[in-house]
Amino acid sequence: MLMLAIVMGLGCKHDAGRGRVVLYCSVDQAVAESVIAEFEKAAGIKVLARFDTEASKTVGLVQRLRAEKARPVADVFWSSEVFYTVRLAGEGVFAPCRSAQTADWPVAYADPNGRWYGFGLRARAIVYNTQRVQSGESPGSLEDLLAAKWRGRLVMASPQFGTTGGDIASWLAHYGQDRFAEILKALAANRVRLVDGNSTVVRMVAQGRADVGLTDTDDVYAGQRNGWAVAMNPLDQAGDGPLAIPNTVAMVQGCPHPTQAQVLMDFLLSEQVERLLAASDAHNSPIRPQLAGQFKEYAILRSLNIQYDHIAECVPQALQMARETLYP
């Protein structure tokens, strides 16, 4: 109802550009397109969407937003992660944006200045091949993966792109620099292989080209949908839970279509969209408690308790240390 009220407020006097909104989106295209279709049907606003590739997940659009800062092309950024969103907000790329929809947004999933909002969670996970690794011996934590038994059997996405960079930054934030350095050295000693993306990790594990991998829950759900012999455990960090990663949405500062951008933002932050994401192949866990209770099978029962802005601050150092240790 809130979104429709805003749409009514747009009136009928549209020029050639007022009936559209430009969306930059790093969410998996198949998942995002179904949400976009629902928005276009309800709001009567055309979405011009630009997506990222799996290999350059999120980072390609981040660089584009930076390059276009003086003359924005995008109106809204819908990201599959939060850490680059936090960094872009700090660089002045996003505008403060508040509405009735965001008035009581949980502080854990909102920028204090209203420049971004989080919703629809996934978590970091350890995927394993169920035909090559028995559930009783499957690793359940980052510490488990450092054991010599996994040497030559482990794969992960390159930290330079997607959620893996934020994940290793959370290791630095959680464990401290010395222990983080030890973890990287142990992974290098175990001959961890770096590949293009999280979906590639799951595919390699399913094909038996690796036995275990570090990935996201949504990629494992996609593999299981395909009938692959994969299962997962949370990527627990020292008993404190895995990193939970929200979708984020933000309005671009000085965007061409701010009114339509607000309508799209309110829609993406609606209960309807959280329900769509939970029911989709990605199975994102809603941040709304009453809605999460309807999708208990996808719940993230316990997650790492570290503020996202602190993890975002650790990203550059974590990536540099990873480059020095993990890359040949």
C-alpha positions as protocol buffer text, in pm:
chain_id: "A"
residue {
  index: 1
  type: MET
  ca { x: 0 y: 0 z: 0 }
}
residue {
  index: 2
  type: LEU
  ca { x: 282 y: 239 z: 84 }
}
residue {
  index: 3
  type: MET
  ca { x: 444 y: 190 z: -254 }
}
residue {
  index: 4
  type: LEU
  ca { x: 116 y: 241 z: -437 }
}
residue {
  index: 5
  type: ALA
  ca { x: 55 y: 562 z: -245 }
}
residue {
  index: 6
  type: ILE
  ca { x: 390 y: 694 z: -359 }
}
residue {
  index: 7
  type: VAL
  ca { x: 316 y: 591 z: -715 }
}
residue {
  index: 8
  type: MET
  ca { x: -14 y: 779 z: -703 }
}
residue {
  index: 9
  type: GLY
  ca { x: 178 y: 1082 z: -590 }
}
residue {
  index: 10
  type: LEU
  ca { x: 379 y: 1081 z: -912 }
}
residue {
  index: 11
  type: GLY
  ca { x: 75 y: 1198 z: -1103 }
}
residue {
  index: 12
  type: CYS
  ca { x: 26 y: 1164 z: -1477 }
}
residue {
  index: 13
  type: LYS
  ca { x: 252 y: 1439 z: -1609 }
}
residue {
  index: 14
  type: HIS
  ca { x: 551 y: 1229 z: -1713 }
}
residue {
  index: 15
  type: ASP
  ca { x: 813 y: 1351 z: -1956 }
}
residue {
  index: 16
  type: ALA
  ca { x: 1004 y: 1096 z: -2166 }
}
residue {
  index: 17
  type: GLY
  ca { x: 1223 y: 990 z: -1874 }
}
residue {
  index: 18
  type: ARG
  ca { x: 995 y: 1005 z: -1571 }
}
residue {
  index: 19
  type: GLY
  ca { x: 837 y: 665 z: -1623 }
}
residue {
  index: 20
  type: ARG
  ca { x: 1161 y: 477 z: -1577 }
}
residue {
  index: 21
  type: VAL
  ca { x: 1431 y: 409 z: -1322 }
}
residue {
  index: 22
  type: VAL
  ca { x: 1789 y: 292 z: -1379 }
}
residue {
  index: 23
  type: LEU
  ca { x: 1898 y: 7 z: -1153 }
}
residue {
  index: 24
  type: TYR
  ca { x: 2250 y: -126 z: -1109 }
}
residue {
  index: 25
  type: CYS
  ca { x: 2218 y: -475 z: -963 }
}
residue {
  index: 26
  type: SER
  ca { x: 2474 y: -736 z: -854 }
}
residue {
  index: 27
  type: VAL
  ca { x: 2211 y: -988 z: -739 }
}
residue {
  index: 28
  type: ASP
  ca { x: 2190 y: -1303 z: -951 }
}
residue {
  index: 29
  type: GLN
  ca { x: 2002 y: -1194 z: -1261 }
}
residue {
  index: 30
  type: ALA
  ca { x: 1747 y: -1475 z: -1260 }
}
residue {
  index: 31
  type: VAL
  ca { x: 1645 y: -1391 z: -902 }
}
residue {
  index: 32
  type: ALA
  ca { x: 1645 y: -1014 z: -953 }
}
residue {
  index: 33
  type: GLU
  ca { x: 1445 y: -1021 z: -1274 }
}
residue {
  index: 34
  type: SER
  ca { x: 1145 y: -1184 z: -1107 }
}
residue {
  index: 35
  type: VAL
  ca { x: 1144 y: -909 z: -842 }
}
residue {
  index: 36
  type: ILE
  ca { x: 1183 y: -638 z: -1107 }
}
residue {
  index: 37
  type: ALA
  ca { x: 888 y: -782 z: -1300 }
}
residue {
  index: 38
  type: GLU
  ca { x: 668 y: -758 z: -990 }
}
residue {
  index: 39
  type: PHE
  ca { x: 773 y: -396 z: -938 }
}
residue {
  index: 40
  type: GLU
  ca { x: 704 y: -295 z: -1298 }
}
residue {
  index: 41
  type: LYS
  ca { x: 361 y: -458 z: -1283 }
}
residue {
  index: 42
  type: ALA
  ca { x: 267 y: -287 z: -955 }
}
residue {
  index: 43
  type: ALA
  ca { x: 425 y: 54 z: -1011 }
}
residue {
  index: 44
  type: GLY
  ca { x: 396 y: 101 z: -1385 }
}
residue {
  index: 45
  type: ILE
  ca { x: 759 y: 219 z: -1391 }
}
residue {
  index: 46
  type: LYS
  ca { x: 1005 y: 67 z: -1637 }
}
residue {
  index: 47
  type: VAL
  ca { x: 1328 y: -62 z: -1482 }
}
residue {
  index: 48
  type: LEU
  ca { x: 1642 y: -32 z: -1692 }
}
residue {
  index: 49
  type: ALA
  ca { x: 1868 y: -282 z: -1521 }
}
residue {
  index: 50
  type: ARG
  ca { x: 2241 y: -335 z: -1557 }
}
residue {
  index: 51
  type: PHE
  ca { x: 2380 y: -654 z: -1402 }
}
residue {
  index: 52
  type: ASP
  ca { x: 2731 y: -765 z: -1307 }
}
residue {
  index: 53
  type: THR
  ca { x: 2904 y: -1079 z: -1427 }
}
residue {
  index: 54
  type: GLU
  ca { x: 2980 y: -1368 z: -1193 }
}
residue {
  index: 55
  type: ALA
  ca { x: 3354 y: -1322 z: -1239 }
}
residue {
  index: 56
  type: SER
  ca { x: 3351 y: -952 z: -1142 }
}
residue {
  index: 57
  type: LYS
  ca { x: 3061 y: -984 z: -898 }
}
residue {
  index: 58
  type: THR
  ca { x: 2969 y: -645 z: -747 }
}
residue {
  index: 59
  type: VAL
  ca { x: 3310 y: -490 z: -806 }
}
residue {
  index: 60
  type: GLY
  ca { x: 3239 y: -406 z: -1171 }
}
residue {
  index: 61
  type: LEU
  ca { x: 2933 y: -202 z: -1080 }
}
residue {
  index: 62
  type: VAL
  ca { x: 3114 y: -45 z: -786 }
}
residue {
  index: 63
  type: GLN
  ca { x: 3383 y: 86 z: -1018 }
}
residue {
  index: 64
  type: ARG
  ca { x: 3119 y: 213 z: -1258 }
}
residue {
  index: 65
  type: LEU
  ca { x: 2939 y: 401 z: -980 }
}
residue {
  index: 66
  type: ARG
  ca { x: 3267 y: 561 z: -878 }
}
residue {
  index: 67
  type: ALA
  ca { x: 3347 y: 662 z: -1235 }
}
residue {
  index: 68
  type: GLU
  ca { x: 3001 y: 814 z: -1282 }
}
residue {
  index: 69
  type: LYS
  ca { x: 2991 y: 999 z: -949 }
}
residue {
  index: 70
  type: ALA
  ca { x: 3010 y: 1345 z: -1108 }
}
residue {
  index: 71
  type: ARG
  ca { x: 2741 y: 1259 z: -1366 }
}
residue {
  index: 72
  type: PRO
  ca { x: 2530 y: 969 z: -1232 }
}
residue {
  index: 73
  type: VAL
  ca { x: 2359 y: 732 z: -1470 }
}
residue {
  index: 74
  type: ALA
  ca { x: 2212 y: 492 z: -1212 }
}
residue {
  index: 75
  type: ASP
  ca { x: 1928 y: 581 z: -977 }
}
residue {
  index: 76
  type: VAL
  ca { x: 1942 y: 282 z: -743 }
}
residue {
  index: 77
  type: PHE
  ca { x: 2209 y: 29 z: -648 }
}
residue {
  index: 78
  type: TRP
  ca { x: 2079 y: -311 z: -537 }
}
residue {
  index: 79
  type: SER
  ca { x: 2377 y: -509 z: -417 }
}
residue {
  index: 80
  type: SER
  ca { x: 2408 y: -872 z: -316 }
}
residue {
  index: 81
  type: GLU
  ca { x: 2646 y: -768 z: -37 }
}
residue {
  index: 82
  type: VAL
  ca { x: 2703 y: -484 z: 207 }
}
residue {
  index: 83
  type: PHE
  ca { x: 3074 y: -407 z: 231 }
}
residue {
  index: 84
  type: TYR
  ca { x: 3122 y: -219 z: -94 }
}
residue {
  index: 85
  type: THR
  ca { x: 2791 y: -44 z: -27 }
}
residue {
  index: 86
  type: VAL
  ca { x: 2931 y: 84 z: 302 }
}
residue {
  index: 87
  type: ARG
  ca { x: 3248 y: 202 z: 130 }
}
residue {
  index: 88
  type: LEU
  ca { x: 3059 y: 379 z: -149 }
}
residue {
  index: 89
  type: ALA
  ca { x: 2839 y: 553 z: 107 }
}
residue {
  index: 90
  type: GLY
  ca { x: 3151 y: 682 z: 278 }
}
residue {
  index: 91
  type: GLU
  ca { x: 3274 y: 815 z: -57 }
}
residue {
  index: 92
  type: GLY
  ca { x: 2958 y: 1021 z: -105 }
}
residue {
  index: 93
  type: VAL
  ca { x: 2813 y: 809 z: -385 }
}
residue {
  index: 94
  type: PHE
  ca { x: 2475 y: 759 z: -213 }
}
residue {
  index: 95
  type: ALA
  ca { x: 2216 y: 1007 z: -92 }
}
residue {
  index: 96
  type: PRO
  ca { x: 2043 y: 1001 z: 248 }
}
residue {
  index: 97
  type: CYS
  ca { x: 1704 y: 844 z: 188 }
}
residue {
  index: 98
  type: ARG
  ca { x: 1428 y: 805 z: 444 }
}
residue {
  index: 99
  type: SER
  ca { x: 1061 y: 717 z: 412 }
}
residue {
  index: 100
  type: ALA
  ca { x: 777 y: 566 z: 610 }
}
residue {
  index: 101
  type: GLN
  ca { x: 908 y: 226 z: 494 }
}
residue {
  index: 102
  type: THR
  ca { x: 1246 y: 280 z: 660 }
}
residue {
  index: 103
  type: ALA
  ca { x: 1131 y: 464 z: 973 }
}
residue {
  index: 104
  type: ASP
  ca { x: 1177 y: 167 z: 1207 }
}
residue {
  index: 105
  type: TRP
  ca { x: 1442 y: -23 z: 1013 }
}
residue {
  index: 106
  type: PRO
  ca { x: 1665 y: -243 z: 1234 }
}
residue {
  index: 107
  type: VAL
  ca { x: 1983 y: -52 z: 1316 }
}
residue {
  index: 108
  type: ALA
  ca { x: 2200 y: -355 z: 1239 }
}
residue {
  index: 109
  type: TYR
  ca { x: 2087 y: -334 z: 876 }
}
residue {
  index: 110
  type: ALA
  ca { x: 2085 y: 40 z: 817 }
}
residue {
  index: 111
  type: ASP
  ca { x: 2335 y: 318 z: 769 }
}
residue {
  index: 112
  type: PRO
  ca { x: 2300 y: 572 z: 1055 }
}
residue {
  index: 113
  type: ASN
  ca { x: 2271 y: 846 z: 793 }
}
residue {
  index: 114
  type: GLY
  ca { x: 2010 y: 665 z: 586 }
}
residue {
  index: 115
  type: ARG
  ca { x: 2236 y: 608 z: 286 }
}
residue {
  index: 116
  type: TRP
  ca { x: 2172 y: 232 z: 260 }
}
residue {
  index: 117
  type: TYR
  ca { x: 1943 y: -37 z: 402 }
}
residue {
  index: 118
  type: GLY
  ca { x: 1988 y: -413 z: 430 }
}
residue {
  index: 119
  type: PHE
  ca { x: 1739 y: -697 z: 384 }
}
residue {
  index: 120
  type: GLY
  ca { x: 1724 y: -1064 z: 280 }
}
residue {
  index: 121
  type: LEU
  ca { x: 2020 y: -1245 z: 439 }
}
residue {
  index: 122
  type: ARG
  ca { x: 2245 y: -1521 z: 317 }
}
residue {
  index: 123
  type: ALA
  ca { x: 2543 y: -1662 z: 503 }
}
residue {
  index: 124
  type: ARG
  ca { x: 2892 y: -1785 z: 433 }
}
residue {
  index: 125
  type: ALA
  ca { x: 2906 y: -2163 z: 422 }
}
residue {
  index: 126
  type: ILE
  ca { x: 3128 y: -2465 z: 370 }
}
residue {
  index: 127
  type: VAL
  ca { x: 3003 y: -2677 z: 83 }
}
residue {
  index: 128
  type: TYR
  ca { x: 3108 y: -3041 z: 56 }
}
residue {
  index: 129
  type: ASN
  ca { x: 3057 y: -3329 z: -184 }
}
residue {
  index: 130
  type: THR
  ca { x: 2829 y: -3579 z: -13 }
}
residue {
  index: 131
  type: GLN
  ca { x: 2972 y: -3870 z: -214 }
}
residue {
  index: 132
  type: ARG
  ca { x: 3331 y: -3793 z: -116 }
}
residue {
  index: 133
  type: VAL
  ca { x: 3288 y: -3650 z: 235 }
}
residue {
  index: 134
  type: GLN
  ca { x: 3067 y: -3810 z: 500 }
}
residue {
  index: 135
  type: SER
  ca { x: 2851 y: -3569 z: 698 }
}
residue {
  index: 136
  type: GLY
  ca { x: 3020 y: -3675 z: 1022 }
}
residue {
  index: 137
  type: GLU
  ca { x: 3362 y: -3571 z: 894 }
}
residue {
  index: 138
  type: SER
  ca { x: 3254 y: -3261 z: 705 }
}
residue {
  index: 139
  type: PRO
  ca { x: 3423 y: -2940 z: 827 }
}
residue {
  index: 140
  type: GLY
  ca { x: 3203 y: -2712 z: 1035 }
}
residue {
  index: 141
  type: SER
  ca { x: 3429 y: -2414 z: 1091 }
}
residue {
  index: 142
  type: LEU
  ca { x: 3708 y: -2209 z: 943 }
}
residue {
  index: 143
  type: GLU
  ca { x: 3941 y: -2373 z: 1192 }
}
residue {
  index: 144
  type: ASP
  ca { x: 3846 y: -2719 z: 1062 }
}
residue {
  index: 145
  type: LEU
  ca { x: 3949 y: -2622 z: 709 }
}
residue {
  index: 146
  type: LEU
  ca { x: 4304 y: -2553 z: 826 }
}
residue {
  index: 147
  type: ALA
  ca { x: 4363 y: -2921 z: 911 }
}
residue {
  index: 148
  type: ALA
  ca { x: 4614 y: -3106 z: 693 }
}
residue {
  index: 149
  type: LYS
  ca { x: 4348 y: -3361 z: 588 }
}
residue {
  index: 150
  type: TRP
  ca { x: 4200 y: -3100 z: 352 }
}
residue {
  index: 151
  type: ARG
  ca { x: 4528 y: -3029 z: 175 }
}
residue {
  index: 152
  type: GLY
  ca { x: 4469 y: -3016 z: -199 }
}
residue {
  index: 153
  type: ARG
  ca { x: 4095 y: -3070 z: -150 }
}
residue {
  index: 154
  type: LEU
  ca { x: 3981 y: -2711 z: -91 }
}
residue {
  index: 155
  type: VAL
  ca { x: 3854 y: -2439 z: -326 }
}
residue {
  index: 156
  type: MET
  ca { x: 3732 y: -2081 z: -275 }
}
residue {
  index: 157
  type: ALA
  ca { x: 3643 y: -1779 z: -489 }
}
residue {
  index: 158
  type: SER
  ca { x: 3900 y: -1509 z: -544 }
}
residue {
  index: 159
  type: PRO
  ca { x: 3872 y: -1254 z: -262 }
}
residue {
  index: 160
  type: GLN
  ca { x: 3903 y: -971 z: -515 }
}
residue {
  index: 161
  type: PHE
  ca { x: 3537 y: -1004 z: -614 }
}
residue {
  index: 162
  type: GLY
  ca { x: 3200 y: -1077 z: -458 }
}
residue {
  index: 163
  type: THR
  ca { x: 3135 y: -1176 z: -99 }
}
residue {
  index: 164
  type: THR
  ca { x: 3463 y: -1359 z: -42 }
}
residue {
  index: 165
  type: GLY
  ca { x: 3646 y: -1029 z: 5 }
}
residue {
  index: 166
  type: GLY
  ca { x: 3402 y: -926 z: 276 }
}
residue {
  index: 167
  type: ASP
  ca { x: 3428 y: -1268 z: 432 }
}
residue {
  index: 168
  type: ILE
  ca { x: 3805 y: -1264 z: 468 }
}
residue {
  index: 169
  type: ALA
  ca { x: 3779 y: -906 z: 597 }
}
residue {
  index: 170
  type: SER
  ca { x: 3549 y: -1042 z: 868 }
}
residue {
  index: 171
  type: TRP
  ca { x: 3826 y: -1287 z: 961 }
}
residue {
  index: 172
  type: LEU
  ca { x: 4064 y: -995 z: 1006 }
}
residue {
  index: 173
  type: ALA
  ca { x: 3806 y: -803 z: 1211 }
}
residue {
  index: 174
  type: HIS
  ca { x: 3721 y: -1107 z: 1424 }
}
residue {
  index: 175
  type: TYR
  ca { x: 4059 y: -1273 z: 1484 }
}
residue {
  index: 176
  type: GLY
  ca { x: 4298 y: -978 z: 1463 }
}
residue {
  index: 177
  type: GLN
  ca { x: 4592 y: -930 z: 1228 }
}
residue {
  index: 178
  type: ASP
  ca { x: 4829 y: -1194 z: 1368 }
}
residue {
  index: 179
  type: ARG
  ca { x: 4577 y: -1478 z: 1370 }
}
residue {
  index: 180
  type: PHE
  ca { x: 4442 y: -1369 z: 1031 }
}
residue {
  index: 181
  type: ALA
  ca { x: 4793 y: -1397 z: 887 }
}
residue {
  index: 182
  type: GLU
  ca { x: 4822 y: -1747 z: 1034 }
}
residue {
  index: 183
  type: ILE
  ca { x: 4489 y: -1848 z: 877 }
}
residue {
  index: 184
  type: LEU
  ca { x: 4598 y: -1727 z: 534 }
}
residue {
  index: 185
  type: LYS
  ca { x: 4929 y: -1915 z: 563 }
}
residue {
  index: 186
  type: ALA
  ca { x: 4747 y: -2233 z: 666 }
}
residue {
  index: 187
  type: LEU
  ca { x: 4511 y: -2206 z: 368 }
}
residue {
  index: 188
  type: ALA
  ca { x: 4810 y: -2153 z: 139 }
}
residue {
  index: 189
  type: ALA
  ca { x: 4980 y: -2457 z: 294 }
}
residue {
  index: 190
  type: ASN
  ca { x: 4664 y: -2655 z: 223 }
}
residue {
  index: 191
  type: ARG
  ca { x: 4695 y: -2548 z: -143 }
}
residue {
  index: 192
  type: VAL
  ca { x: 4356 y: -2377 z: -159 }
}
residue {
  index: 193
  type: ARG
  ca { x: 4255 y: -2312 z: -519 }
}
residue {
  index: 194
  type: LEU
  ca { x: 4113 y: -1973 z: -617 }
}
residue {
  index: 195
  type: VAL
  ca { x: 3842 y: -1960 z: -885 }
}
residue {
  index: 196
  type: ASP
  ca { x: 3616 y: -1704 z: -1049 }
}
residue {
  index: 197
  type: GLY
  ca { x: 3311 y: -1708 z: -822 }
}
residue {
  index: 198
  type: ASN
  ca { x: 3105 y: -1879 z: -554 }
}
residue {
  index: 199
  type: SER
  ca { x: 2890 y: -2067 z: -803 }
}
residue {
  index: 200
  type: THR
  ca { x: 3209 y: -2207 z: -960 }
}
residue {
  index: 201
  type: VAL
  ca { x: 3315 y: -2328 z: -616 }
}
residue {
  index: 202
  type: VAL
  ca { x: 2994 y: -2527 z: -577 }
}
residue {
  index: 203
  type: ARG
  ca { x: 3018 y: -2666 z: -930 }
}
residue {
  index: 204
  type: MET
  ca { x: 3376 y: -2785 z: -876 }
}
residue {
  index: 205
  type: VAL
  ca { x: 3280 y: -2955 z: -551 }
}
residue {
  index: 206
  type: ALA
  ca { x: 2979 y: -3120 z: -715 }
}
residue {
  index: 207
  type: GLN
  ca { x: 3199 y: -3247 z: -999 }
}
residue {
  index: 208
  type: GLY
  ca { x: 3454 y: -3392 z: -758 }
}
residue {
  index: 209
  type: ARG
  ca { x: 3727 y: -3152 z: -867 }
}
residue {
  index: 210
  type: ALA
  ca { x: 3743 y: -3045 z: -501 }
}
residue {
  index: 211
  type: ASP
  ca { x: 3593 y: -3201 z: -190 }
}
residue {
  index: 212
  type: VAL
  ca { x: 3510 y: -2888 z: 10 }
}
residue {
  index: 213
  type: GLY
  ca { x: 3477 y: -2517 z: -64 }
}
residue {
  index: 214
  type: LEU
  ca { x: 3399 y: -2177 z: 82 }
}
residue {
  index: 215
  type: THR
  ca { x: 3089 y: -2020 z: -69 }
}
residue {
  index: 216
  type: ASP
  ca { x: 2749 y: -1863 z: 8 }
}
residue {
  index: 217
  type: THR
  ca { x: 2432 y: -2042 z: 111 }
}
residue {
  index: 218
  type: ASP
  ca { x: 2240 y: -1932 z: -199 }
}
residue {
  index: 219
  type: ASP
  ca { x: 2494 y: -2097 z: -429 }
}
residue {
  index: 220
  type: VAL
  ca { x: 2460 y: -2426 z: -240 }
}
residue {
  index: 221
  type: TYR
  ca { x: 2081 y: -2407 z: -261 }
}
residue {
  index: 222
  type: ALA
  ca { x: 2116 y: -2356 z: -638 }
}
residue {
  index: 223
  type: GLY
  ca { x: 2338 y: -2664 z: -663 }
}
residue {
  index: 224
  type: GLN
  ca { x: 2091 y: -2873 z: -466 }
}
residue {
  index: 225
  type: ARG
  ca { x: 1810 y: -2751 z: -692 }
}
residue {
  index: 226
  type: ASN
  ca { x: 2013 y: -2889 z: -982 }
}
residue {
  index: 227
  type: GLY
  ca { x: 2031 y: -3227 z: -810 }
}
residue {
  index: 228
  type: TRP
  ca { x: 2403 y: -3200 z: -733 }
}
residue {
  index: 229
  type: ALA
  ca { x: 2551 y: -3412 z: -453 }
}
residue {
  index: 230
  type: VAL
  ca { x: 2636 y: -3120 z: -227 }
}
residue {
  index: 231
  type: ALA
  ca { x: 2550 y: -3021 z: 130 }
}
residue {
  index: 232
  type: MET
  ca { x: 2672 y: -2743 z: 357 }
}
residue {
  index: 233
  type: ASN
  ca { x: 2766 y: -2636 z: 706 }
}
residue {
  index: 234
  type: PRO
  ca { x: 2788 y: -2277 z: 832 }
}
residue {
  index: 235
  type: LEU
  ca { x: 3136 y: -2128 z: 796 }
}
residue {
  index: 236
  type: ASP
  ca { x: 3162 y: -2080 z: 1171 }
}
residue {
  index: 237
  type: GLN
  ca { x: 3437 y: -1856 z: 1309 }
}
residue {
  index: 238
  type: ALA
  ca { x: 3575 y: -1982 z: 1641 }
}
residue {
  index: 239
  type: GLY
  ca { x: 3231 y: -2077 z: 1770 }
}
residue {
  index: 240
  type: ASP
  ca { x: 3086 y: -1729 z: 1710 }
}
residue {
  index: 241
  type: GLY
  ca { x: 2887 y: -1816 z: 1398 }
}
residue {
  index: 242
  type: PRO
  ca { x: 2922 y: -1746 z: 1026 }
}
residue {
  index: 243
  type: LEU
  ca { x: 2914 y: -1409 z: 854 }
}
residue {
  index: 244
  type: ALA
  ca { x: 2559 y: -1314 z: 754 }
}
residue {
  index: 245
  type: ILE
  ca { x: 2542 y: -1092 z: 445 }
}
residue {
  index: 246
  type: PRO
  ca { x: 2237 y: -880 z: 362 }
}
residue {
  index: 247
  type: ASN
  ca { x: 2123 y: -751 z: 28 }
}
residue {
  index: 248
  type: THR
  ca { x: 2155 y: -373 z: 33 }
}
residue {
  index: 249
  type: VAL
  ca { x: 1980 y: -94 z: -153 }
}
residue {
  index: 250
  type: ALA
  ca { x: 2082 y: 269 z: -187 }
}
residue {
  index: 251
  type: MET
  ca { x: 1983 y: 575 z: -390 }
}
residue {
  index: 252
  type: VAL
  ca { x: 2259 y: 735 z: -596 }
}
residue {
  index: 253
  type: GLN
  ca { x: 2342 y: 1094 z: -504 }
}
residue {
  index: 254
  type: GLY
  ca { x: 2220 y: 1328 z: -778 }
}
residue {
  index: 255
  type: CYS
  ca { x: 2043 y: 1048 z: -965 }
}
residue {
  index: 256
  type: PRO
  ca { x: 1835 y: 1135 z: -1274 }
}
residue {
  index: 257
  type: HIS
  ca { x: 1501 y: 998 z: -1144 }
}
residue {
  index: 258
  type: PRO
  ca { x: 1488 y: 1046 z: -765 }
}
residue {
  index: 259
  type: THR
  ca { x: 1111 y: 1010 z: -727 }
}
residue {
  index: 260
  type: GLN
  ca { x: 1101 y: 680 z: -912 }
}
residue {
  index: 261
  type: ALA
  ca { x: 1414 y: 573 z: -726 }
}
residue {
  index: 262
  type: GLN
  ca { x: 1235 y: 621 z: -394 }
}
residue {
  index: 263
  type: VAL
  ca { x: 944 y: 409 z: -515 }
}
residue {
  index: 264
  type: LEU
  ca { x: 1181 y: 130 z: -618 }
}
residue {
  index: 265
  type: MET
  ca { x: 1372 y: 148 z: -290 }
}
residue {
  index: 266
  type: ASP
  ca { x: 1054 y: 120 z: -85 }
}
residue {
  index: 267
  type: PHE
  ca { x: 947 y: -178 z: -293 }
}
residue {
  index: 268
  type: LEU
  ca { x: 1278 y: -358 z: -251 }
}
residue {
  index: 269
  type: LEU
  ca { x: 1254 y: -303 z: 125 }
}
residue {
  index: 270
  type: SER
  ca { x: 899 y: -436 z: 142 }
}
residue {
  index: 271
  type: GLU
  ca { x: 783 y: -756 z: 306 }
}
residue {
  index: 272
  type: GLN
  ca { x: 670 y: -872 z: -37 }
}
residue {
  index: 273
  type: VAL
  ca { x: 1026 y: -872 z: -170 }
}
residue {
  index: 274
  type: GLU
  ca { x: 1169 y: -1046 z: 136 }
}
residue {
  index: 275
  type: ARG
  ca { x: 907 y: -1313 z: 84 }
}
residue {
  index: 276
  type: LEU
  ca { x: 997 y: -1341 z: -285 }
}
residue {
  index: 277
  type: LEU
  ca { x: 1367 y: -1375 z: -204 }
}
residue {
  index: 278
  type: ALA
  ca { x: 1303 y: -1638 z: 63 }
}
residue {
  index: 279
  type: ALA
  ca { x: 1087 y: -1840 z: -177 }
}
residue {
  index: 280
  type: SER
  ca { x: 1331 y: -1798 z: -468 }
}
residue {
  index: 281
  type: ASP
  ca { x: 1618 y: -2032 z: -552 }
}
residue {
  index: 282
  type: ALA
  ca { x: 1844 y: -1804 z: -341 }
}
residue {
  index: 283
  type: HIS
  ca { x: 1639 y: -1868 z: -23 }
}
residue {
  index: 284
  type: ASN
  ca { x: 1752 y: -1547 z: 147 }
}
residue {
  index: 285
  type: SER
  ca { x: 1647 y: -1540 z: 512 }
}
residue {
  index: 286
  type: PRO
  ca { x: 1417 y: -1243 z: 593 }
}
residue {
  index: 287
  type: ILE
  ca { x: 1525 y: -990 z: 853 }
}
residue {
  index: 288
  type: ARG
  ca { x: 1162 y: -951 z: 962 }
}
residue {
  index: 289
  type: PRO
  ca { x: 1120 y: -1196 z: 1253 }
}
residue {
  index: 290
  type: GLN
  ca { x: 759 y: -1282 z: 1178 }
}
residue {
  index: 291
  type: LEU
  ca { x: 844 y: -1354 z: 816 }
}
residue {
  index: 292
  type: ALA
  ca { x: 1161 y: -1546 z: 902 }
}
residue {
  index: 293
  type: GLY
  ca { x: 944 y: -1775 z: 1112 }
}
residue {
  index: 294
  type: GLN
  ca { x: 761 y: -1878 z: 795 }
}
residue {
  index: 295
  type: PHE
  ca { x: 1090 y: -1985 z: 632 }
}
residue {
  index: 296
  type: LYS
  ca { x: 1260 y: -2163 z: 921 }
}
residue {
  index: 297
  type: GLU
  ca { x: 1438 y: -2407 z: 692 }
}
residue {
  index: 298
  type: TYR
  ca { x: 1648 y: -2118 z: 557 }
}
residue {
  index: 299
  type: ALA
  ca { x: 1711 y: -1944 z: 888 }
}
residue {
  index: 300
  type: ILE
  ca { x: 2060 y: -1833 z: 989 }
}
residue {
  index: 301
  type: LEU
  ca { x: 2041 y: -1945 z: 1349 }
}
residue {
  index: 302
  type: ARG
  ca { x: 2349 y: -1766 z: 1474 }
}
residue {
  index: 303
  type: SER
  ca { x: 2571 y: -1516 z: 1298 }
}
residue {
  index: 304
  type: LEU
  ca { x: 2891 y: -1329 z: 1364 }
}
residue {
  index: 305
  type: ASN
  ca { x: 2831 y: -1019 z: 1575 }
}
residue {
  index: 306
  type: ILE
  ca { x: 3054 y: -759 z: 1408 }
}
residue {
  index: 307
  type: GLN
  ca { x: 2932 y: -429 z: 1265 }
}
residue {
  index: 308
  type: TYR
  ca { x: 2942 y: -417 z: 888 }
}
residue {
  index: 309
  type: ASP
  ca { x: 3118 y: -81 z: 877 }
}
residue {
  index: 310
  type: HIS
  ca { x: 3405 y: -226 z: 1081 }
}
residue {
  index: 311
  type: ILE
  ca { x: 3439 y: -519 z: 841 }
}
residue {
  index: 312
  type: ALA
  ca { x: 3425 y: -280 z: 544 }
}
residue {
  index: 313
  type: GLU
  ca { x: 3714 y: -83 z: 692 }
}
residue {
  index: 314
  type: CYS
  ca { x: 3918 y: -405 z: 701 }
}
residue {
  index: 315
  type: VAL
  ca { x: 3860 y: -495 z: 335 }
}
residue {
  index: 316
  type: PRO
  ca { x: 4164 y: -318 z: 180 }
}
residue {
  index: 317
  type: GLN
  ca { x: 4411 y: -464 z: 432 }
}
residue {
  index: 318
  type: ALA
  ca { x: 4254 y: -809 z: 412 }
}
residue {
  index: 319
  type: LEU
  ca { x: 4274 y: -811 z: 32 }
}
residue {
  index: 320
  type: GLN
  ca { x: 4636 y: -697 z: 36 }
}
residue {
  index: 321
  type: MET
  ca { x: 4736 y: -967 z: 284 }
}
residue {
  index: 322
  type: ALA
  ca { x: 4546 y: -1226 z: 82 }
}
residue {
  index: 323
  type: ARG
  ca { x: 4724 y: -1120 z: -238 }
}
residue {
  index: 324
  type: GLU
  ca { x: 5060 y: -1156 z: -66 }
}
residue {
  index: 325
  type: THR
  ca { x: 4982 y: -1502 z: 76 }
}
residue {
  index: 326
  type: LEU
  ca { x: 4728 y: -1686 z: -138 }
}
residue {
  index: 327
  type: TYR
  ca { x: 4831 y: -1585 z: -489 }
}
residue {
  index: 328
  type: PRO
  ca { x: 5123 y: -1766 z: -655 }
}
